[in-house]
Amino acid sequence: MEDFKDRVCFVTGGARGIGRAVVEAFVGAGARVAFCDLVEPEGELAGTMFRRVDVRDAGALVGFMDEVCDAWGGIDIVVNNVGVGGFSPLTETSVEQFDEVLATNLRPVFITSRELARRRVRVKKYGRIINIASTRALQSEPGTEGYSASKGGVVALTHALAASLAGTGITVNCISPGWIDTGRFGELRSEDHAQHLSGRVGVPEDIARACLFLASPDNDFIDGANFVVDGGMTRRMVYVE
């Protein structure tokens, strides 16, 4: 595991699920981690700073980044993890609901990346932006218009940011998780695991390890990429029998 001592990591949506695993992984690797969420985290974690922030509020999000920079001297790694589903039938989905999903899942990626760029654009030094997208950026189920659009936007925004930040030392990549068991949807069946080429449904730690990999100082040749971490589900050909 990489040693991220003296690095500062900023995570959105870090109180539970994938975000919590990302926070714990970077703390375990020696980083100081600031994270925000709308819900309080369960238990305290040494080496962290937490604030309740609604990421739809650009001023609050930037304000927390300012606070972190003032306290810890800057931010090296940003993990844009926050996201909501907002699934509903197309004909019953309002424009306001669609906008809310994009304001939560997509717009904060632009805001945090812009703020990191403003602080670092003239300095050729280490920096990482890791955006959590989804395999739903590439395939969909009915009633997922807002979520799919937002995650597709995250993938596109990732390579746009990578181009804009070329030469600054900051790489920008995204991870598209597949089915990740965060414990929110009840018991898993044997069929749920068996349909994956890997033989199992994913866990938050799978995504956290991918974040550590992309954040490694040695991996500066990976830039603008979308890493699909889904147990092979999007590579499995399925026919109706």
C-alpha positions in Angstrom: 0.0 0.0 0.0 1.2 3.5 -0.9 2.2 5.7 2.0 0.2 9.0 1.8 1.8 10.6 4.8 1.7 14.4 4.5 -1.0 14.2 1.8 -4.4 15.8 2.3 -7.5 14.1 0.8 -10.9 15.7 0.3 -13.9 13.3 -0.1 -17.5 14.2 -0.8 -20.2 11.9 0.5 -17.8 10.3 2.9 -20.0 9.3 5.8 -21.1 5.9 4.6 -20.9 3.3 1.8 -18.2 3.7 -0.8 -17.3 7.2 0.6 -16.7 5.8 4.1 -14.5 3.1 2.7 -12.5 5.7 0.7 -12.0 7.8 3.9 -10.9 4.8 5.9 -8.5 3.6 3.1 -6.7 7.0 2.9 -6.5 7.4 6.6 -5.1 3.9 6.8 -2.5 4.9 4.2 -1.4 7.9 6.3 -3.3 10.7 4.7 -5.3 13.4 6.5 -8.8 13.2 5.2 -11.5 15.9 5.1 -14.9 14.7 4.2 -18.5 16.1 3.9 -21.9 14.6 3.8 -25.5 15.4 4.8 -25.6 12.6 7.4 -23.3 12.3 10.4 -20.7 9.6 10.2 -20.9 6.7 12.6 -18.0 6.9 15.1 -15.0 9.2 15.1 -12.0 8.5 12.9 -8.6 9.9 13.9 -6.9 12.1 11.3 -10.1 13.3 9.7 -12.2 16.5 9.5 -15.9 16.3 8.9 -18.5 18.9 8.1 -22.2 18.6 7.2 -22.3 20.2 3.7 -25.0 20.1 1.1 -22.9 19.9 -2.1 -25.7 21.6 -4.1 -24.7 24.7 -2.2 -21.6 25.8 -4.1 -20.7 28.4 -1.4 -20.8 25.8 1.4 -18.7 23.3 -0.6 -16.0 25.9 -1.5 -16.1 27.2 2.0 -15.2 23.8 3.4 -12.4 23.4 0.9 -11.1 26.8 2.1 -11.3 25.7 5.7 -9.3 22.5 4.9 -6.6 24.5 3.0 -6.3 27.0 5.9 -6.0 24.2 8.5 -3.8 21.7 6.6 -2.0 23.9 4.1 -3.8 22.7 0.9 -5.5 19.7 -0.7 -3.6 17.1 -2.8 -6.4 14.5 -3.6 -10.0 15.1 -4.3 -12.4 12.1 -4.5 -15.8 13.2 -5.8 -18.0 10.4 -4.5 -21.3 12.0 -3.5 -24.3 10.8 -5.4 -28.0 10.2 -5.3 -30.2 7.9 -7.3 -33.5 9.7 -7.8 -35.0 6.8 -9.8 -38.6 7.3 -11.0 -40.7 6.5 -14.1 -39.9 8.9 -16.9 -43.4 10.3 -17.2 -43.6 11.0 -13.5 -40.2 12.7 -13.2 -40.3 16.5 -12.9 -37.7 18.8 -14.4 -36.9 19.9 -10.9 -36.1 16.3 -9.8 -33.9 15.8 -12.9 -32.1 19.0 -12.1 -31.6 18.0 -8.4 -29.8 14.8 -9.4 -27.4 16.7 -11.7 -26.9 19.3 -9.1 -25.8 16.6 -6.6 -24.0 14.1 -8.8 -22.4 16.2 -11.5 -22.0 19.9 -10.6 -19.9 19.3 -7.5 -17.3 17.5 -9.6 -16.8 20.7 -11.6 -16.8 22.9 -8.5 -14.2 20.9 -6.5 -12.0 20.4 -9.6 -12.1 24.1 -10.4 -11.2 25.0 -6.9 -8.2 22.6 -6.8 -7.1 24.0 -10.2 -7.3 27.6 -9.0 -5.0 26.7 -6.1 -2.5 24.6 -8.1 -2.7 25.4 -11.8 0.7 27.2 -11.9 2.5 24.6 -9.8 3.9 21.5 -11.4 3.5 19.1 -8.4 1.5 16.1 -7.3 -2.3 16.2 -7.4 -5.1 13.8 -8.0 -8.8 14.1 -8.9 -10.8 10.8 -8.8 -14.4 11.0 -9.7 -16.9 8.2 -8.9 -19.1 7.6 -12.0 -21.1 4.4 -12.6 -21.5 1.6 -15.2 -25.0 3.3 -15.7 -23.1 5.9 -17.7 -22.9 3.2 -20.4 -26.0 1.1 -19.8 -29.4 1.8 -18.2 -32.6 0.5 -16.8 -36.0 2.3 -17.2 -36.5 5.3 -14.9 -32.8 6.2 -14.5 -32.6 9.3 -16.8 -31.2 11.7 -14.2 -28.8 9.3 -12.7 -27.5 8.0 -16.0 -27.2 11.5 -17.5 -25.3 12.7 -14.4 -22.9 9.7 -14.4 -22.3 10.0 -18.1 -21.5 13.6 -17.5 -19.0 12.6 -14.8 -17.2 10.4 -17.4 -17.1 13.2 -20.0 -16.1 15.9 -17.5 -13.3 13.7 -16.3 -11.5 13.7 -19.7 -12.3 17.4 -20.2 -10.7 18.2 -16.8 -7.7 16.0 -17.6 -7.1 18.1 -20.8 -7.5 21.4 -19.0 -5.1 20.4 -16.2 -2.4 18.9 -18.4 1.0 20.2 -17.3 -0.1 21.0 -13.7 0.9 17.7 -12.2 -2.8 16.9 -11.4 -4.2 13.8 -13.1 -8.0 13.3 -13.4 -9.6 9.9 -13.7 -12.9 8.3 -12.8 -14.1 4.9 -11.5 -17.3 3.4 -12.7 -18.5 0.9 -10.1 -21.0 -1.8 -10.9 -23.1 -3.5 -8.2 -21.6 -2.6 -4.9 -23.2 -4.0 -1.7 -23.3 -1.1 0.8 -25.7 -3.0 3.1 -28.7 -0.9 2.1 -30.6 -3.3 0.0 -31.0 -6.4 2.2 -29.7 -9.9 1.8 -27.9 -10.9 -1.4 -28.8 -14.2 -3.1 -26.4 -16.7 -4.6 -27.7 -15.7 -8.0 -26.7 -12.1 -7.4 -23.1 -13.2 -6.9 -23.1 -15.9 -9.6 -24.0 -13.5 -12.5 -20.7 -11.7 -12.0 -17.6 -13.0 -13.8 -15.8 -12.5 -10.6 -18.3 -14.7 -8.8 -19.3 -12.1 -6.3 -21.0 -8.7 -5.9 -18.6 -5.9 -5.1 -18.0 -4.2 -1.7 -17.0 -0.6 -1.0 -13.4 -1.6 -0.3 -13.1 -2.7 -3.9 -13.6 0.9 -5.0 -11.5 2.3 -2.2 -8.5 0.2 -3.3 -9.0 1.5 -6.8 -8.8 5.1 -5.5 -5.6 4.3 -3.7 -4.1 2.9 -6.9 -5.1 6.0 -9.0 -3.8 8.3 -6.3 -0.4 6.7 -6.3 2.4 9.2 -7.2 3.8 6.5 -9.5 0.6 6.4 -11.6 0.9 9.8 -13.3 0.7 8.2 -16.7 -2.9 7.3 -16.1 -4.9 10.4 -17.0 -8.4 11.0 -18.4 -9.3 7.3 -17.9 -12.5 5.6 -16.8 -11.8 2.5 -14.7 -14.8 0.1 -14.8 -14.8 -1.9 -11.5 -17.9 -4.2 -11.8 -16.8 -7.8 -11.5 -17.0 -8.2 -15.2 -20.8 -7.6 -15.5 -20.5 -5.2 -18.5 -18.4 -7.7 -20.3 -20.8 -10.6 -19.9 -23.0 -11.3 -23.0 -26.5 -12.2 -21.8 -29.3 -13.8 -24.0 -32.9 -14.4 -22.9 -33.4 -18.2 -22.8 
